[in-house]
Amino acid sequence: MPSLHWIGKEKIINHHADVPFRTLKHTYGFDNGQQYPNETHSGNKIIHGDNLEALKSLLPEYEGKIKCIYIDPPYNTGNENWVYNDNVNDPKILKWLGQVVGKESEDLSRHDKWLCMMYPRLKLLHKLLSDDGAIFISIDDNELYNLKLVCDEIFGANNYYTQIIVQSNVRGHTYRQIAKTHENILVYTKSDQTEFNEIPKDPENSDLNLQDNISKFNIRELRNRNPKFGRFNRPNLFYPFYVCSDIVDKNGHFPVSLQQSEKYNIEVFPKNSSNIDSCWRWGSLLADKNISEDTLSSNLIAKPVRTGGFNIYEKYRKDTVKAKSILFNTSFITERGTVEIGELGLSIFEFPKPLSLISLVILLSSSDDDIILDSFAGSGTTAHAVLNLNEQDGGNRKFILIEMEDYADTITAERVKRVINGYADKQPINGSFDFYELDMPLFNEDGNLNEAIEVEKIRQYVFYTETKQGIAIHTHNDNRYFLGKHNDTAYYFYYEKDKITTLDFNFLASIKVKAGLYIIYADNCLLSKDFLSKNHLIFKKIPRDITKF
Ligand SMILES: C[S@@+](CC[C@H](N)C(=O)[O-])C[C@H]1O[C@@H](n2cnc3c(N)ncnc32)[C@H](O)[C@@H]1O
């Protein structure tokens, strides 16, 4: 498979593994329209910090659990005048490149730097994505082809799903001979388990040519739409239809059944390919739809086309359609995003994505209780879209947003607060979130636990690494080192900041919970291997045996 090379690649290729693991420090919670010091535990999170470290901090809790990732990274246009730098010369990124790539970083071109910046972040996003999830990456032509090759490498070329073309600007870049009007969204999955949803039908862009005016059913002529088969091939798959000519509605439609009876007595069958007025149906349609004969008769209608001839139509209620890979509706243009942020009174932020675009991405790739991650959050359009969708359909989607710049609070979180509290002519809507900063690294450079970190955070980390579960508030009466019980295994983290701990008979005597297996972390162990194994005990040494993400 072709792969892309750039200066600095070898330094960056495994860098995601070396990024120090930091926990998150809760700054405030926002609930019932107000800010509180306590955590809301709503699952909605806004994290202020470099996404490289923030994504890493999410791994213990969210690895393989994110159903939909949308990112809108800097396009690398070279434009540094925006409120955010659309250029990898941002001082924070330059400093990071200097540290990771070293002296060589001074010679990197704009594209090398961008690729060095994106690669480890995409690696972490890949880890966070669920096996049935999808990632959508907005990008313009500056880095589109580099991004495609890098994503092929990280996500697998076979997991490339499509490229969506978004008409982002109707007039286009008129200073060019060919005015560019579009940008792109690359779509990757993690495996072949992803199933994309259909999306709500846009009434203005319906491809249906008939509509039942009375019941608002859609009506579609029943025939195989696959042009490969032509109209009258494969007669062995035809079924006869019977039309009831006694009943006719005011549109001239007759009911149709698959069963012949006294009422349904006009048989319609394509006897030969020249009989183009005949009604006919593919067997597979029946099997797929799994509908009963009764329903069928009321769902099918016939319309005479000339004496003795009928066309058969299917009536159906379907409010969704397959999404198209070219989006040209004006609700997707960038200007729409600018208007939307203006309505929120946050016009300082230029060119946010329009809500419709991100809502579409969310609807396509997730269900109403999934987690949506945006690690280049900007003005927080993704959180806004999640809250709006939940409000519309009663869903319980969660958002996780990461923003590096200081406006993570004053713009990103502020937007979410205004959305929840109502703004302009928009009513308040349900929603709460927690705001976090990145905390110190969990491990020191020598690999020891950082003693400045709250013990509870270390306990949570260890329990996650073992079970991929959060520490539950449990009611077990046990010693204070008990972390929890999961799958009949009890976990203990026998750790004291200023004292060496030893797994011995005294410690065992303090255990109260009954379990099939005990995993106990401590600094030392005085119990023999034989004793441990006979008593279903596993000793893990601190910090050596703590899994490092
Ligand atoms: C193009 S903007 C995203 C706009 C967003 N989609 C919206 O609708 O408002 C990119 C954002 O990513 C942020 N960003 C860039 N590098 C980052 C990093 N390493 N970590 C976190 N955020 C970063 C920038 O500060 C900027 O706000």
The ligand as a Tripos MOL2 file, in Angstrom:
@<TRIPOS>MOLECULE
LIG
   27    29     1     0     0
SMALL
NO_CHARGES

@<TRIPOS>ATOM
      1 C1        -11.3810   25.2270   12.6930 C.3       1 LIG1
      2 S1        -11.5680   25.4950   14.3630 S.3       1 LIG1
      3 C2        -12.9710   24.5060   14.7570 C.3       1 LIG1
      4 C3        -14.2660   25.2360   14.5800 C.3       1 LIG1
      5 C4        -15.4430   24.4510   15.0830 C.3       1 LIG1
      6 N1        -15.7280   23.3120   14.2580 N.3       1 LIG1
      7 C5        -16.6680   25.3330   15.1850 C.2       1 LIG1
      8 O1        -17.6840   25.0020   14.5770 O.co2     1 LIG1
      9 O2        -16.6180   26.3290   15.8800 O.co2     1 LIG1
     10 C6        -10.2500   24.5500   15.0450 C.3       1 LIG1
     11 C7        -10.1210   24.6630   16.5490 C.3       1 LIG1
     12 O3         -9.2120   23.6820   16.9980 O.3       1 LIG1
     13 C8         -8.4440   24.2540   18.0300 C.3       1 LIG1
     14 N2         -7.1810   23.5040   18.1270 N.ar      1 LIG1
     15 C9         -6.1380   23.5220   17.2700 C.ar      1 LIG1
     16 N3         -5.1610   22.7050   17.6990 N.ar      1 LIG1
     17 C10        -5.6120   22.1450   18.8590 C.ar      1 LIG1
     18 C11        -5.0400   21.2320   19.7920 C.ar      1 LIG1
     19 N4         -3.8350   20.7200   19.6200 N.pl3     1 LIG1
     20 N5         -5.7800   20.8860   20.8690 N.ar      1 LIG1
     21 C12        -7.0180   21.4000   21.0540 C.ar      1 LIG1
     22 N6         -7.5990   22.2890   20.2080 N.ar      1 LIG1
     23 C13        -6.8980   22.6490   19.1200 C.ar      1 LIG1
     24 C14        -8.2310   25.6850   17.5970 C.3       1 LIG1
     25 O4         -7.8880   26.4930   18.6920 O.3       1 LIG1
     26 C15        -9.5940   26.0120   17.0020 C.3       1 LIG1
     27 O5        -10.4360   26.5520   17.9680 O.3       1 LIG1
@<TRIPOS>BOND
     1     1     2 1
     2     2     3 1
     3     2    10 1
     4     3     4 1
     5     4     5 1
     6     5     6 1
     7     5     7 1
     8     7     8 2
     9     7     9 1
    10    10    11 1
    11    11    12 1
    12    11    26 1
    13    12    13 1
    14    13    14 1
    15    13    24 1
    16    14    15 ar
    17    14    23 ar
    18    15    16 ar
    19    16    17 ar
    20    17    18 ar
    21    17    23 ar
    22    18    19 1
    23    18    20 ar
    24    20    21 ar
    25    21    22 ar
    26    22    23 ar
    27    24    25 1
    28    24    26 1
    29    26    27 1
@<TRIPOS>SUBSTRUCTURE
     1 LIG1         1 GROUP 0 **** ****
